[in-house]
């Protein structure tokens, strides 16, 4: 499996009763699909994986698979307690997913051997390709990533820590031991802000939450950084992404809540976020609306 282009992480819509709305999710995914993403990652961070029960999880992944219709690969999240992650793997396979993003285990910090055992158990539970995700309390040593990258099921590694020195060592170690086909992803919040640095150390892929509500802008940024159009990339950062990051940093959890609010402002009533996240205040919604209106002129 080889991915390219903007990676789309759709939000998970909830209806007025708080239930997952599979129909709205399908509409959301189809709208994004028209802008040509390289893959769809459903029920992951932006999709509130942490807030879904296992039946809701399967509903979300199945709805995304159905909406995509085989046009691009679909990944589902898998993480938390090992039995839950293994059940996610089984449900994602049943739903027709093409791969899994292995989200960090919750709360506890295990040693390298424990992380290896976690991934090995998950790999044994599914035939789906796995992309590992380093963030929060999960920190992989380069030697651990090399060890896991040699498993046939492990095809990629995503970084959400922002430690570029560590990530460079991981990239170099894996390239030397495993080869060039292994995929590396920038998984930092609002990844466009850091993608030039990641690209320079050999990490060409990144997740774009902005694609959920401003796909034209997301695609324009990807085109600029891929073609070396520095003037365009710098303008997009200065006039949209940097102000969005400043707003995002106002409240913990806004990396998801603002994205979902942006989808609502675009006219798709996907509902709010589930606790412990909170929806944006009216003042922050007003600022987000200004940024979205400005984005239309930039794209």
NORNOR-V409532 format. One record per backbone hydrogen bond with DSSP energy under -0.5 kcal/mol. CO is the residue of the C=O (numbers start at 1). NH is the residue of the N-H. If there is no record, write none. Layout:
co={CO | CO}
nh={NH | NH}
This chain:
co={6 | 6 | 6 | 7 | 7 | 8 | 8 | 11 | 13 | 15 | 19 | 20 | 21 | 22 | 23 | 24 | 25 | 26 | 27 | 28 | 29 | 30 | 32 | 33 | 38 | 39 | 40 | 40 | 42 | 43 | 44 | 45 | 48 | 49 | 53 | 54 | 55 | 56 | 57 | 58 | 59 | 60 | 61 | 62 | 63 | 64 | 65 | 68 | 73 | 74 | 74 | 75 | 76 | 78 | 81 | 82 | 83 | 84 | 85 | 86 | 87 | 88 | 89 | 90 | 91 | 92 | 92 | 93 | 98 | 99 | 100 | 100 | 101 | 101 | 102 | 104 | 106 | 108 | 111 | 112 | 113 | 114 | 115 | 116 | 117 | 118 | 119 | 120 | 121 | 122 | 123 | 129 | 130 | 130 | 131 | 132 | 132 | 133 | 134 | 135 | 137 | 141 | 141 | 142 | 143 | 144 | 145 | 146 | 148 | 151 | 153 | 153 | 155 | 156 | 157 | 158 | 159 | 162 | 163 | 164 | 165 | 166 | 167 | 168 | 169 | 170 | 171 | 172 | 173 | 174 | 174 | 179 | 183 | 184 | 185 | 185 | 186 | 190 | 191 | 191 | 194 | 194 | 195 | 196 | 197 | 198 | 198 | 199 | 202 | 205 | 206 | 207 | 207 | 208 | 208 | 209 | 210 | 210 | 214 | 215 | 216 | 217 | 218 | 219 | 220 | 221 | 222 | 223 | 224 | 224 | 228 | 229 | 230 | 231 | 232 | 233 | 234 | 235 | 236 | 236 | 237 | 240 | 241 | 242 | 243 | 244 | 245 | 247 | 248 | 251 | 253 | 253 | 254 | 254 | 256 | 257 | 258 | 259 | 260 | 261 | 262 | 263 | 264 | 267 | 268 | 270 | 274 | 281 | 282 | 283 | 284 | 285 | 286 | 287 | 288 | 289 | 290 | 291 | 292 | 293 | 294 | 294 | 295}
nh={8 | 38 | 39 | 9 | 208 | 10 | 41 | 13 | 21 | 18 | 15 | 22 | 25 | 26 | 27 | 28 | 29 | 30 | 31 | 32 | 33 | 34 | 35 | 36 | 73 | 8 | 42 | 75 | 77 | 77 | 49 | 48 | 51 | 52 | 57 | 58 | 59 | 60 | 61 | 62 | 63 | 64 | 65 | 66 | 67 | 68 | 69 | 71 | 40 | 98 | 99 | 42 | 101 | 103 | 85 | 86 | 87 | 88 | 89 | 90 | 91 | 92 | 93 | 94 | 95 | 96 | 97 | 96 | 129 | 76 | 102 | 131 | 78 | 103 | 133 | 80 | 108 | 110 | 115 | 116 | 117 | 118 | 119 | 120 | 121 | 122 | 123 | 124 | 125 | 125 | 126 | 100 | 155 | 156 | 102 | 134 | 158 | 135 | 160 | 138 | 139 | 144 | 145 | 146 | 147 | 148 | 149 | 150 | 151 | 154 | 130 | 155 | 183 | 132 | 185 | 134 | 187 | 164 | 167 | 168 | 169 | 170 | 171 | 172 | 173 | 174 | 175 | 176 | 177 | 178 | 179 | 182 | 157 | 205 | 159 | 187 | 207 | 193 | 194 | 195 | 197 | 198 | 199 | 200 | 201 | 201 | 203 | 202 | 204 | 186 | 7 | 191 | 209 | 9 | 211 | 212 | 213 | 214 | 218 | 219 | 220 | 221 | 222 | 223 | 224 | 225 | 226 | 227 | 228 | 229 | 230 | 233 | 234 | 235 | 236 | 237 | 238 | 239 | 240 | 241 | 242 | 244 | 245 | 246 | 247 | 248 | 249 | 250 | 251 | 254 | 256 | 257 | 258 | 259 | 260 | 261 | 262 | 263 | 264 | 265 | 266 | 268 | 267 | 269 | 270 | 14 | 277 | 285 | 286 | 287 | 288 | 289 | 290 | 291 | 292 | 293 | 294 | 295 | 296 | 297 | 297 | 298 | 299}
